[in-house]
Amino acid sequence: MEVNEKIAVDHGLKLDEYKKICDLLKRVPNLTELGIFSAMWNEHCSYKSSRLHLKKLNTKGKKVIQGPGENAGVIDIGDDDAIVFKIESHNHPSFIEPYQGAATGVGGIMRDVFTMGARPIANLNSIHFGSTQHKKTKNLLRGVVKGIGGYGNCIGVPTIAGQTCFDQSYNGNILVNAMTLGLVNKNKIFYSKAAGINKPVIYVGSKTGRDGIHGASMASAIFDDKIEEKKPTVQVGDPFTEKLLLEACLELMSDKSIIAIQDMGAAGLTSSSIEMASKGNLGIELHLDKVPCREEKMTPYEIMLSESQERMLIVLENGKEDSAKKIFDKWNLDFAVIGKTTNSKNIELYFKKEKVANVPIKFLANEAPMYDRPWKKTKLPQKIKFSNNDFKKLKFNDVIKKIISNPNICSKQWIWEQYDHTVMGDTIQKPGGDAGVVRVHGTKKAVASSVDSSASYCYAHPFTGGKQVVCEAWRNLVSVGAEPIAITNCLNFGNPEKKENMGEFVECIDGINEASKYLNFPVVSGNVSFYNETKDKGIKPTPTIGGVGLIKDYKNLMSMNFKSIGNLVLVIGKTEGILDQSIFAKVILDERKGPPPEINLFNEKNNGETALKLIKEKLALSVHDVSLGGIMIGALKMCIAGSKGIKFNKFKDLINIYQYFFAEDQGRYIIEVDKNNLKKVESILKKSSVHFDLLGEITDKEIIINDELTFTVDKVTEFYKGWLYKYMS
């Protein structure tokens, strides 16, 4: 087929990009070469709109072994143990085909982790859906949850934590972000940099089919009415094959035969071969008729661009082919020597002894466009002046009932009980808490992890929102007694060619960076997902942050459930009573304007470190951070978790009871303390200059506000746990 401008545009390339390709090659590319360029130069693989800004991120720290640029980030947790982790998006595929889209998202991120020699020990996910009134939401939610569970449960890795949000901005574009943590010996980490000339290039795993061709290009496109036609671009996963691949790869890794290894993710054989050669500054020669295929008459174009799942590319030491093949034969997986490394610095493809493509690697990797796209700054919105009249008509009990059963607050148990969160036997804090926690097998150490996003805050003011989401991850780790170490990010945004969307991205990055630096909480891996837009309607800016921290002795794990009747409850951190952008303002007052809550990074760090001190000294008996819904929702969740009630103290100087209880001021924690330890706790808080309020006292079952019985804990539990079950039934 003769390649022309129309075919280039159909491949997602801009006309000037196609012209640049022709200029670089000094000729017109053939169809296979054009397909390779379109895959390597699309947004999903080249980060052409985001690279410039991602360079600003704080990526270094004492415990960082590997930052961005590899399959996943790696941090040191002592005793030669390291945690490998990353978060990835599978948004577009999950909207088209929810089960397979979500399942292959989980499979892909696990491969990123075990490619580096790590055994996956935990999965997390952050999923965002449209309005609960939207006709597609229920089916999409059901399909995505089944897909996540179907893959993770079958491969035998626990899903320990997650986040689910509903907002009409996701009506035409849901988000499915999957995160995996793996454990590796820090001296046995595998990288994707090829080295040496004439080293065999090996294809292992499943056979190549026609599923997922142009998956990466589709992930860099905007949706329209013809969405059903894109179904063939969604990959199909097989967790049982992935389990075999995991075990075979880890077995091969136990000797010294692997030079480099890379999973075939987005853009399949194209990106894996080019990335390995590019990092090693080498060439690569592939004989495509040697690639194991499961469909007849596959062309070089289809073989190079297929995104069939459960496949790896390996550069082996010479002479190790036979012993490696024995391992893959044992696990019943394909193993084929399909090429070799060369000193040509080109990717050279042969099919039936004919050369079908020849492109310098640097054109594909280093010459990909990098855009400094125009962007627009977001002004900080003016604060809303709420008047007493706004609150006069409200009934406190109705407000509590409405907020605790709100889709974005209520229990997500319907979702997480479909995931196996205890397989492998090391989960010590299951979903439903501030962070999931798994023990490092056979040791006292435990690793905590959480995922967070705050699209409403980021939409109102991206810079503040970006800071907030990093702080939220920090607080969630602190709340379980973990020392926060590092983060991974999944940056989900609309069309970067629009100034407003690009501005949201740039300012969110700046906010993330500022908080990451101040809290010494570096970014070690991540992913950018642009073009989350349907018929010109983009999503709210949704940077998702996955945080990882260490608990040196798992016996010091902290949970949020109230422990004993008669214990006192304190709030650490000052409450100014700002309701702008709160769930209360949106759900009760129908007010969506105003700025997000302010972020004071000094207070965040100081309050968090002080809370950790109280946990370490065994003075805090339960801890929960204050986030969506404010103090009232935070305290009620602690009541529900512990099947206890609370008698709130009367506040004489309260400007307004609603402002105190439902404001979403940042940097705060609710903690339970023994009455006998109150003096010690007060002394530590005062010494650290941390503001605190005495909130109340734990009761048997009653929730008492201003000396009146409001609800029993059983009633509140019914509101909290009932909504999602009713909605999905």
Phi and psi in degrees as a GROMACS rama.xvg file:
@    title "Ramachandran Plot"
@    xaxis  label "Phi"
@    yaxis  label "Psi"
@TYPE xy
-75.5259  124.548  GLU-2
-81.2583  135.693  VAL-3
-139.48  -177.785  ASN-4
-61.2902  -38.6853  GLU-5
-62.54  -43.3497  LYS-6
-64.0634  -37.9245  ILE-7
-62.372  -44.7691  ALA-8
-65.3787  -38.8023  VAL-9
-61.6389  -24.336  ASP-10
-86.0979  4.96981  HIS-11
88.1434  6.21514  GLY-12
-87.9646  147.011  LEU-13
-81.2261  157.512  LYS-14
-59.2085  -41.0386  LEU-15
-69.7223  -28.5921  ASP-16
-68.4055  -41.8158  GLU-17
-62.7715  -40.2595  TYR-18
-63.3748  -40.4356  LYS-19
-62.492  -39.2706  LYS-20
-61.2274  -46.9904  ILE-21
-62.1797  -39.438  CYS-22
-66.2375  -42.7958  ASP-23
-62.9832  -45.6896  LEU-24
-78.1412  -16.8823  LEU-25
58.9336  30.5324  LYS-26
-169.721  173.043  ARG-27
-84.2741  131.304  VAL-28
-69.2861  153.469  PRO-29
-80.9783  176.802  ASN-30
-62.245  -40.8609  LEU-31
-63.48  -44.9166  THR-32
-63.4859  -40.6056  GLU-33
-62.0214  -42.8953  LEU-34
-59.4416  -40.8156  GLY-35
-65.9452  -45.5307  ILE-36
-60.12  -44.723  PHE-37
-63.3996  -33.9359  SER-38
-72.3407  -45.3735  ALA-39
-76.0055  -24.1646  MET-40
-99.6141  1.8282  TRP-41
-77.0572  167.6  ASN-42
-58.6975  -40.1383  GLU-43
-63.0195  -36.406  HIS-44
-98.6525  -33.308  CYS-45
-98.7717  -14.6546  SER-46
53.8176  39.0568  TYR-47
-66.6978  -26.4543  LYS-48
-93.2117  -12.6821  SER-49
-115.046  -19.5826  SER-50
-52.1514  -44.6229  ARG-51
-55.3851  -41.5504  LEU-52
-86.5661  -30.4867  HIS-53
-64.4411  -25.6672  LEU-54
-61.693  -21.2393  LYS-55
-74.316  -21.3188  LYS-56
-62.8926  144.254  LEU-57
-75.7623  110.409  ASN-58
-119.827  1.649  THR-59
-112.93  149.236  LYS-60
-168.655  162.085  GLY-61
-56.0584  -32.4128  LYS-62
-99.9171  5.33454  LYS-63
-85.449  119.711  VAL-64
-92.3715  -40.1676  ILE-65
-141.121  122.917  GLN-66
-94.9553  -161.159  GLY-67
-58.159  152.23  PRO-68
118.465  -13.8241  GLY-69
-110.245  -175.141  GLU-70
-60.8425  -32.8267  ASN-71
-157.367  165.999  ALA-72
-86.2105  157.866  GLY-73
-134.995  132.655  VAL-74
-125.219  151.941  ILE-75
-89.2482  127.522  ASP-76
-117.824  21.2426  ILE-77
86.5134  161.703  GLY-78
57.3997  34.4819  ASP-79
66.5805  7.93762  ASP-80
-89.2892  143.697  ASP-81
-137.179  150.616  ALA-82
-109.682  127.728  ILE-83
-104.129  127.798  VAL-84
-154.166  154.731  PHE-85
-164.892  156.106  LYS-86
-121.608  143.017  ILE-87
-135.856  154.16  GLU-88
-97.7546  146.097  SER-89
-137.141  55.2107  HIS-90
-73.2068  -57.5124  ASN-91
-60.9641  -48.5185  HIS-92
-59.0834  -35.5169  PRO-93
-72.1306  -26.8859  SER-94
-75.2547  -35.7462  PHE-95
-75.3564  -44.8876  ILE-96
-142.663  85.6491  GLU-97
-55.8349  -41.6406  PRO-98
-65.9281  -56.7187  TYR-99
-69.5698  -34.5847  GLN-100
-59.5323  -47.7358  GLY-101
-70.8898  -41.943  ALA-102
-60.9374  -46.1396  ALA-103
-73.5814  -22.9053  THR-104
-62.6978  -44.6793  GLY-105
-66.0084  -44.5423  VAL-106
-61.6527  -41.9301  GLY-107
-64.8144  -43.0209  GLY-108
-71.1566  -31.9791  ILE-109
-66.5325  -37.1766  MET-110
-65.3109  -38.1213  ARG-111
-55.9013  -35.5625  ASP-112
-81.3744  -46.1481  VAL-113
-78.5956  -14.8865  PHE-114
-57.1757  -28.473  THR-115
-90.9812  8.37823  MET-116
93.7758  4.5887  GLY-117
-97.116  141.078  ALA-118
-85.3707  122.933  ARG-119
-59.5852  133.479  PRO-120
-119.576  -12.3903  ILE-121
-162.774  144.587  ALA-122
-118.122  149.609  ASN-123
-137.007  165.916  LEU-124
-152.68  151.293  ASN-125
-126.692  115.133  SER-126
-124.82  134.799  ILE-127
-126.539  130.839  HIS-128
-125.37  166.5  PHE-129
-69.7208  -171.345  GLY-130
-55.7096  144.508  SER-131
-66.3827  -14.7614  THR-132
-86.0085  -14.7472  GLN-133
-70.551  140.041  HIS-134
-64.1436  -24.2139  LYS-135
-91.128  -16.1795  LYS-136
-57.5883  -48.2579  THR-137
-59.4225  -46.979  LYS-138
-66.9079  -38.5994  ASN-139
-64.5682  -44.4192  LEU-140
-60.9379  -46.5407  LEU-141
-61.3212  -45.2255  ARG-142
-65.9623  -43.2283  GLY-143
-64.8077  -45.9372  VAL-144
-62.9897  -41.8053  VAL-145
-62.3451  -39.5635  LYS-146
-65.8856  -44.6055  GLY-147
-62.673  -47.5484  ILE-148
-66.6812  -42.8737  GLY-149
-58.0981  -39.5369  GLY-150
-81.4818  -52.9843  TYR-151
-61.6044  -42.3607  GLY-152
-65.1401  -41.6005  ASN-153
-68.2972  -36.8616  CYS-154
-79.686  -16.6647  ILE-155
84.8978  38.8862  GLY-156
-120.238  128.988  VAL-157
-70.3429  141.502  PRO-158
-97.3903  111.135  THR-159
-103.888  -14.472  ILE-160
-165.746  166.731  ALA-161
-178.75  -173.014  GLY-162
-152.164  137.628  GLN-163
-131.66  130.013  THR-164
-129.548  153.038  CYS-165
-124.753  133.436  PHE-166
-163  140.664  ASP-167
-63.8789  -16.7679  GLN-168
-67.5872  -14.3173  SER-169
-99.7493  10.7406  TYR-170
-53.9456  -41.6205  ASN-171
-104.832  7.46142  GLY-172
-162.181  87.9119  ASN-173
-75.8582  163.241  ILE-174
-116.925  131.517  LEU-175
-128.961  104.265  VAL-176
-110.322  124.383  ASN-177
-114.744  138.274  ALA-178
-128.277  141.971  MET-179
-133.376  142.927  THR-180
-114.19  137.746  LEU-181
-129.681  157.205  GLY-182
-111.428  133.122  LEU-183
-145.156  153.74  VAL-184
-74.5924  130.071  ASN-185
-65.5396  -14.8959  LYS-186
-93.2064  1.63804  ASN-187
-128.533  41.8702  LYS-188
-89.2948  138.232  ILE-189
-105.82  139.446  PHE-190
-118.059  172.513  TYR-191
-102.81  11.9883  SER-192
-85.1335  114.515  LYS-193
-69.3051  150.524  ALA-194
-149.618  147.554  ALA-195
88.3292  150.023  GLY-196
-102.194  147.814  ILE-197
61.3372  31.4957  ASN-198
-89.2951  139.284  LYS-199
-67.0337  137.627  PRO-200
-103.497  123.205  VAL-201
-114.796  136.392  ILE-202
-102.653  128.167  TYR-203
-133.85  158.391  VAL-204
112.04  -139.014  GLY-205
-78.8488  165.789  SER-206
-75.888  159.016  LYS-207
-89.3159  130.836  THR-208
-123.876  -168.503  GLY-209
-93.2814  5.09967  ARG-210
-75.724  143.328  ASP-211
79.2512  8.61245  GLY-212
-64.3786  129.057  ILE-213
71.2666  20.6837  HIS-214
-59.4614  -43.7267  GLY-215
-67.5653  -37.2398  ALA-216
-68.3868  -39.3426  SER-217
-63.8671  -32.1949  MET-218
-72.3873  -10.6668  ALA-219
-111.092  25.5167  SER-220
-124.36  162.658  ALA-221
-94.7472  143.315  ILE-222
-80.6119  152.784  PHE-223
-138.37  -159.533  ASP-224
-68.3645  -19.6164  ASP-225
-91.6864  34.0562  LYS-226
-61.0688  -35.5322  ILE-227
-60.195  -30.6219  GLU-228
-66.8526  -16.4684  GLU-229
-86.2323  -3.49366  LYS-230
-52.2303  -40.8267  LYS-231
-62.0533  -15.8309  PRO-232
-82.7346  -3.58017  THR-233
-89.5235  129.96  VAL-234
-72.6019  158.065  GLN-235
-115.466  128.365  VAL-236
-103.285  155.544  GLY-237
-138.855  96.8637  ASP-238
-63.112  -28.0984  PRO-239
-69.474  -38.114  PHE-240
-66.1173  -39.8322  THR-241
-62.0515  -37.819  GLU-242
-61.3787  -42.4956  LYS-243
-63.9971  -41.874  LEU-244
-63.8575  -42.6015  LEU-245
-57.1453  -51.3609  LEU-246
-66.1269  -39.8454  GLU-247
-64.6312  -44.2689  ALA-248
-63.8085  -44.8726  CYS-249
-64.6732  -34.3159  LEU-250
-67.0848  -43.7934  GLU-251
-64.1288  -33.1814  LEU-252
-70.8537  -16.3131  MET-253
-74.3569  -15.2616  SER-254
-108.801  -173.537  ASP-255
-106.075  49.2333  LYS-256
-102.542  -15.0039  SER-257
-89.5274  128.091  ILE-258
-90.869  -44.3774  ILE-259
-151.813  151.147  ALA-260
-146.079  140.975  ILE-261
-147.745  134.085  GLN-262
-79.9389  154.428  ASP-263
-92.2337  90.6912  MET-264
-98.9711  -123.508  GLY-265
-58.4174  133.872  ALA-266
66.3363  14.2583  ALA-267
47.9684  -128.703  GLY-268
-63.5122  -29.884  LEU-269
-60.4203  -59.5962  THR-270
-69.4152  -37.3732  SER-271
-64.4716  -44.3191  SER-272
-69.5858  -41.5153  SER-273
-70.0256  -40.3658  ILE-274
-62.8572  -43.719  GLU-275
-63.3714  -44.849  MET-276
-67.3651  -40.2947  ALA-277
-63.2668  -46.282  SER-278
-64.063  -31.7985  LYS-279
-92.1869  0.159533  GLY-280
54.8978  44.688  ASN-281
-123.981  176.63  LEU-282
-104.261  169.028  GLY-283
-143.432  137.006  ILE-284
-118.539  125.743  GLU-285
-123.515  138.305  LEU-286
-107.968  100.4  HIS-287
-70.0413  -20.2287  LEU-288
-73.2602  -8.54259  ASP-289
-91.5221  -8.28862  LYS-290
-71.2938  125.23  VAL-291
-64.4556  119.981  PRO-292
-115.532  147.073  CYS-293
-103.332  -2.52559  ARG-294
-124.716  152  GLU-295
-78.9842  151.485  GLU-296
54.0693  39.7962  LYS-297
-72.7615  137.109  MET-298
-88.4375  163.166  THR-299
-54.3333  -39.6338  PRO-300
-57.5366  -49.2692  TYR-301
-67.4546  -39.9895  GLU-302
-63.9223  -42.4155  ILE-303
-70.4792  -32.0253  MET-304
-102.924  -3.539  LEU-305
-61.9236  142.16  SER-306
-114.801  35.1657  GLU-307
-52.4969  144.44  SER-308
-87.1191  174.643  GLN-309
58.3337  46.8672  GLU-310
-130.986  149.146  ARG-311
-134.716  154.319  MET-312
-119.387  131.798  LEU-313
-129.45  137.344  ILE-314
-101.092  119.693  VAL-315
-104.831  158.97  LEU-316
-68.4959  147.185  GLU-317
-59.4382  142.081  ASN-318
84.6638  -2.69042  GLY-319
-98.6443  2.53314  LYS-320
-61.5169  -45.3208  GLU-321
-65.6942  -44.134  ASP-322
-67.4193  -35.276  SER-323
-67.9766  -41.4734  ALA-324
-61.1018  -37.9211  LYS-325
-58.512  -41.0099  LYS-326
-62.9846  -47.6914  ILE-327
-70.7528  -31.5753  PHE-328
-62.7518  -42.3533  ASP-329
-59.8739  -38.8152  LYS-330
-89.1543  8.34952  TRP-331
61.1003  44.359  ASN-332
-120.875  152.054  LEU-333
-66.2731  145.03  ASP-334
-143.815  120.481  PHE-335
-144.211  132.578  ALA-336
-80.2946  112.244  VAL-337
-110.632  -1.46211  ILE-338
175.433  -161.369  GLY-339
-153.791  162.036  LYS-340
-80.9945  149.728  THR-341
-135.605  172.781  THR-342
-100.788  15.7041  ASN-343
-75.6257  -21.344  SER-344
61.4164  19.6107  LYS-345
-117.91  159.33  ASN-346
-96.6845  120.947  ILE-347
-118.417  121.562  GLU-348
-112.656  133.538  LEU-349
-120.132  145.196  TYR-350
-142.837  119.704  PHE-351
50.9364  49.4014  LYS-352
68.1325  4.43839  LYS-353
-106.697  137.039  GLU-354
-75.8159  119.448  LYS-355
-109.491  -8.16915  VAL-356
-162.223  145.586  ALA-357
-154.416  104.118  ASN-358
-135.623  132.661  VAL-359
-59.1087  132.595  PRO-360
-57.2431  -39.2068  ILE-361
-63.5541  -29.4612  LYS-362
-64.024  -35.1004  PHE-363
-82.1513  -36.7801  LEU-364
-95.0222  -50.1802  ALA-365
-93.0756  -23.8172  ASN-366
-93.7374  3.25276  GLU-367
-57.174  141.578  ALA-368
-57.3792  146.339  PRO-369
-127.655  115.996  MET-370
-101.142  136.412  TYR-371
-101.391  82.6502  ASP-372
-73.1965  144.925  ARG-373
-62.4927  142.279  PRO-374
-142.161  157.507  TRP-375
-117.154  133.099  LYS-376
-76.3358  144.194  LYS-377
-97.5309  125.69  THR-378
-73.0094  146.462  LYS-379
-68.9752  120.224  LEU-380
-63.5973  154.783  PRO-381
-73.2766  147.12  GLN-382
-67.5801  146.773  LYS-383
-83.2704  136.145  ILE-384
-95.9792  100.537  LYS-385
-81.7156  136.733  PHE-386
-104.314  162.935  SER-387
-57.9442  -28.4278  ASN-388
-62.6774  -30.0139  ASN-389
-61.0453  -27.726  ASP-390
-101.771  -18.6057  PHE-391
-59.7047  -39.1016  LYS-392
-79.0091  -9.29187  LYS-393
-78.2084  148.089  LEU-394
-112.401  125.951  LYS-395
-55.7491  -44.1602  PHE-396
-62.6191  -39.4751  ASN-397
-65.8363  -38.1965  ASP-398
-63.3734  -47.0972  VAL-399
-59.0084  -47.9688  ILE-400
-60.0791  -44.1053  LYS-401
-67.2471  -39.9365  LYS-402
-76.6049  -42.633  ILE-403
-70.7089  -20.1786  ILE-404
-102.038  9.76025  SER-405
-65.4423  139.251  ASN-406
-51.8857  -30.925  PRO-407
-88.2073  -4.50641  ASN-408
-112.318  -37.5105  ILE-409
-59.5712  165.049  CYS-410
-61.2812  137.355  SER-411
-102.03  27.37  LYS-412
-59.2142  -35.3192  GLN-413
-54.1212  -34.937  TRP-414
-77.3081  -57.0336  ILE-415
-74.2787  -15.2857  TRP-416
-76.3811  -7.25196  GLU-417
-87.1255  -6.53105  GLN-418
-102.313  142.894  TYR-419
-80.9398  110.979  ASP-420
-105.801  2.77126  HIS-421
-118.612  -3.90346  THR-422
-56.3644  149.392  VAL-423
81.585  -15.3339  MET-424
74.1701  14.7756  GLY-425
-118.263  4.53258  ASP-426
-74.7945  121.587  THR-427
-114.147  -8.05701  ILE-428
-138.808  114.206  GLN-429
-86.1999  176.232  LYS-430
-56.6227  156.204  PRO-431
109.053  -15.6807  GLY-432
-96.1812  -166.053  GLY-433
-73.8244  -32.6029  ASP-434
-151.326  150.666  ALA-435
-79.8533  148.821  GLY-436
-135.49  130.614  VAL-437
-123.195  141.448  VAL-438
-75.6716  145.261  ARG-439
-78.0945  114.621  VAL-440
-48.8786  129.076  HIS-441
76.8557  9.98919  GLY-442
-129.428  179.003  THR-443
-87.9036  -12.9426  LYS-444
-76.1505  151.832  LYS-445
-138.41  148.93  ALA-446
-112.439  129.106  VAL-447
-106.742  145.466  ALA-448
-150.177  146.481  SER-449
-145.601  161.269  SER-450
-125.735  140.084  VAL-451
-143.241  151.211  ASP-452
-151.707  160.155  SER-453
-148.242  75.4831  SER-454
-61.5789  -36.6111  ALA-455
-63.338  -43.8914  SER-456
-64.1615  -42.6987  TYR-457
-67.4559  -32.4328  CYS-458
-70.7417  -40.123  TYR-459
-68.3793  -42.4099  ALA-460
-158.614  97.7097  HIS-461
-55.4792  -38.2211  PRO-462
-64.056  -48.4186  PHE-463
-65.3368  -42.0281  THR-464
-60.4897  -41.0787  GLY-465
-61.0005  -42.1911  GLY-466
-63.8516  -44.03  LYS-467
-59.7902  -41.2751  GLN-468
-69.7717  -31.3394  VAL-469
-68.3285  -41.7903  VAL-470
-65.2203  -36.4572  CYS-471
-63.1211  -41.954  GLU-472
-63.636  -42.4529  ALA-473
-57.9144  -47.928  TRP-474
-65.7035  -37.8277  ARG-475
-63.697  -36.9683  ASN-476
-71.3843  -43.8389  LEU-477
-57.3409  -41.0608  VAL-478
-61.7477  -23.8445  SER-479
-99.1752  6.6797  VAL-480
88.8385  17.0283  GLY-481
-97.2251  146.042  ALA-482
-85.0989  115.75  GLU-483
-64.1549  135.509  PRO-484
-114.95  -51.2455  ILE-485
-159.587  168.236  ALA-486
-130.916  159.507  ILE-487
-122.874  150.951  THR-488
-131.583  145.363  ASN-489
-121.637  109.897  CYS-490
-100.594  101.446  LEU-491
-100.964  116.81  ASN-492
-140.346  173.419  PHE-493
-81.9181  -146.216  GLY-494
-78.8969  114.996  ASN-495
-70.4624  -9.81612  PRO-496
-80.4594  -5.74643  GLU-497
-99.0313  131.307  LYS-498
-55.1305  -42.2036  LYS-499
-63.072  -46.0934  GLU-500
-65.6569  -41.3162  ASN-501
-65.1717  -37.2441  MET-502
-63.0983  -41.3499  GLY-503
-59.5506  -41.5787  GLU-504
-64.3743  -50.6327  PHE-505
-59.9661  -45.2405  VAL-506
-74.4716  -33.6777  GLU-507
-61.8272  -43.369  CYS-508
-58.3772  -44.2689  ILE-509
-62.716  -40.0583  ASP-510
-66.5482  -45.0825  GLY-511
-58.0532  -44.1377  ILE-512
-64.6254  -43.1332  ASN-513
-62.8805  -44.9161  GLU-514
-68.7861  -40.2235  ALA-515
-60.5971  -42.6808  SER-516
-66.1595  -48.5877  LYS-517
-64.5004  -39.1885  TYR-518
-87.832  0.717288  LEU-519
53.1143  55.1577  ASN-520
-131.68  69.9749  PHE-521
-66.9039  156.063  PRO-522
-90.0318  119.564  VAL-523
-109.593  -10.0575  VAL-524
-164.859  173.819  SER-525
165.565  -169.494  GLY-526
-160.312  145.411  ASN-527
-116.832  132.519  VAL-528
-124.065  104.82  SER-529
-99.3106  179.66  PHE-530
60.4696  31.9139  TYR-531
-81.8536  80.6671  ASN-532
-152.141  140.061  GLU-533
-130.51  128.501  THR-534
46.4976  48.3897  LYS-535
74.1798  4.41981  ASP-536
-107.753  115.343  LYS-537
-92.7579  164.217  GLY-538
-77.0645  165.79  ILE-539
-68.8115  149.069  LYS-540
-59.9441  124.743  PRO-541
-131.914  78.8099  THR-542
-76.1346  125.955  PRO-543
-103.194  130.946  THR-544
-112.966  126.429  ILE-545
-103.999  121.049  GLY-546
-106.419  145.906  GLY-547
-131.2  135.512  VAL-548
-142.396  170.503  GLY-549
-119.625  135.203  LEU-550
-109.403  115.516  ILE-551
-66.2727  -31.5953  LYS-552
-133.626  115.782  ASP-553
-61.1325  -15.5521  TYR-554
-68.6205  -17.0694  LYS-555
-92.1549  11.571  ASN-556
-57.721  136.209  LEU-557
-110.073  139.028  MET-558
-119.533  172.131  SER-559
-98.6293  -3.49308  MET-560
-77.6268  129.53  ASN-561
-57.3218  137.812  PHE-562
-97.8385  -51.0048  LYS-563
-138.661  139.06  SER-564
-60.9882  138.309  ILE-565
95.3094  -16.8772  GLY-566
-69.8437  154.685  ASN-567
-93.0562  152.374  LEU-568
-119.888  127.583  VAL-569
-118.225  154.373  LEU-570
-111.865  121.679  VAL-571
-91.9465  132.057  ILE-572
101.94  149.659  GLY-573
-84.7688  139.99  LYS-574
-105.862  113.931  THR-575
-89.6779  -18.1069  GLU-576
82.4089  33.555  GLY-577
-88.6616  121.517  ILE-578
-98.7347  -8.13731  LEU-579
-53.5356  136.182  ASP-580
64.2773  10.9188  GLN-581
-81.9082  160.592  SER-582
-58.4124  -38.4299  ILE-583
-58.6354  -48.3874  PHE-584
-61.3887  -41.9072  ALA-585
-73.1757  -47.7843  LYS-586
-82.0686  -38.4431  VAL-587
-94.1121  -43.4682  ILE-588
-101.103  -3.01006  LEU-589
54.4078  40.3431  ASP-590
-115.842  116.655  GLU-591
-110.699  2.34334  ARG-592
-90.0515  -173.934  LYS-593
95.1194  164.858  GLY-594
-82.4434  159.923  PRO-595
-70.8726  166.512  PRO-596
-60.5075  145.439  PRO-597
-68.9836  151.356  GLU-598
-115.174  119.772  ILE-599
-109.261  103.64  ASN-600
-66.4008  -30.9443  LEU-601
-61.7263  -47.2956  PHE-602
-65.0989  -40.4831  ASN-603
-54.2238  -50.9727  GLU-604
-68.0283  -46.9527  LYS-605
-64.1708  -46.0987  ASN-606
-65.2145  -40.3339  ASN-607
-66.055  -45.2214  GLY-608
-65.2995  -34.4299  GLU-609
-70.2884  -40.4278  THR-610
-60.9749  -41.6603  ALA-611
-62.2763  -37.51  LEU-612
-63.0817  -43.4907  LYS-613
-63.4736  -37.104  LEU-614
-67.0537  -46.7535  ILE-615
-62.3335  -34.8912  LYS-616
-87.3385  9.49852  GLU-617
57.9516  32.7757  LYS-618
-96.1426  -23.0389  LEU-619
-96.0394  130.068  ALA-620
-101.546  -26.4669  LEU-621
-150.421  149.383  SER-622
-141.689  141.375  VAL-623
-150.477  136.634  HIS-624
-80.699  153.82  ASP-625
-91.508  119.503  VAL-626
-136.295  -125.22  SER-627
-55.3589  130.365  LEU-628
91.028  -7.60438  GLY-629
72.4412  -162.39  GLY-630
-60.4914  -42.0414  ILE-631
-60.8446  -48.527  MET-632
-67.6284  -39.4495  ILE-633
-59.0692  -46.6661  GLY-634
-67.1818  -40.5042  ALA-635
-66.4428  -35.8423  LEU-636
-63.5903  -35.2718  LYS-637
-69.5111  -36.647  MET-638
-62.2787  -47.7083  CYS-639
-62.2305  -44.8308  ILE-640
-63.5145  -33.2001  ALA-641
-104.212  3.31277  GLY-642
50.3878  44.5607  SER-643
-126.758  165.336  LYS-644
-106.81  -174.985  GLY-645
-148.153  138.999  ILE-646
-105.654  110.469  LYS-647
-75.9667  140.992  PHE-648
-68.4122  153.58  ASN-649
-82.0461  134.375  LYS-650
-106.697  114.567  PHE-651
-69.6384  -43.4136  LYS-652
-91.6751  23.6524  ASP-653
-70.2699  120.113  LEU-654
-58.4998  -46.5147  ILE-655
-163.467  125.468  ASN-656
-59.0191  -33.7145  ILE-657
-69.7507  -39.8721  TYR-658
-64.5919  -38.6153  GLN-659
-68.4179  -47.4308  TYR-660
-80.2416  -26.7161  PHE-661
-115.912  -0.0678849  PHE-662
-65.6108  148.624  ALA-663
-109.326  39.9011  GLU-664
-53.683  145.245  ASP-665
-91.2964  172.237  GLN-666
74.8236  20.6098  GLY-667
-115.396  151.929  ARG-668
-135.235  146.294  TYR-669
-103.551  129.568  ILE-670
-130.04  148.632  ILE-671
-102.271  132.339  GLU-672
-133.717  152.898  VAL-673
-72.5293  137.578  ASP-674
-52.1386  -39.1633  LYS-675
-66.9125  -17.9647  ASN-676
-101.746  3.51892  ASN-677
-56.9619  -43.3959  LEU-678
-60.4084  -45.3387  LYS-679
-60.5008  -44.5741  LYS-680
-63.665  -46.7242  VAL-681
-59.4175  -40.1432  GLU-682
-63.2379  -44.385  SER-683
-64.3292  -43.3089  ILE-684
-64.1877  -42.7871  LEU-685
-66.971  -40.5871  LYS-686
-61.2755  -34.6206  LYS-687
-89.8816  4.73623  SER-688
56.7268  43.3655  SER-689
-103.78  124.344  VAL-690
-69.8209  143.014  HIS-691
-147.16  154.301  PHE-692
-121.117  144.105  ASP-693
-84.0296  113.076  LEU-694
-86.3577  -40.5706  LEU-695
169.244  -159.274  GLY-696
-135.686  143.76  GLU-697
-76.4209  133.608  ILE-698
-114.355  -178.355  THR-699
-69.4924  -62.7297  ASP-700
-137.617  -13.0889  LYS-701
-89.4021  143.055  GLU-702
-109.6  110.553  ILE-703
-115.474  123.462  ILE-704
-122.902  127.552  ILE-705
49.0475  47.9323  ASN-706
64.7559  12.0763  ASP-707
-115.384  138.1  GLU-708
-69.6319  117.922  LEU-709
-91.3008  -57.6255  THR-710
-146.184  165.471  PHE-711
-92.9407  160.993  THR-712
-63.7353  -31.421  VAL-713
-63.3581  -39.3489  ASP-714
-66.8473  -44.312  LYS-715
-64.2009  -38.0493  VAL-716
-61.668  -39.738  THR-717
-60.7784  -45.4401  GLU-718
-62.8569  -43.4837  PHE-719
-70.6946  -42.8235  TYR-720
-92.0531  -15.8716  LYS-721
-81.3669  -29.4778  GLY-722
-60.7113  -51.1062  TRP-723
-67.4292  -37.3067  LEU-724
-61.6188  -44.2755  TYR-725
-63.8006  -43.7726  LYS-726
-60.9863  -41.6343  TYR-727
-87.3752  -8.11455  MET-728
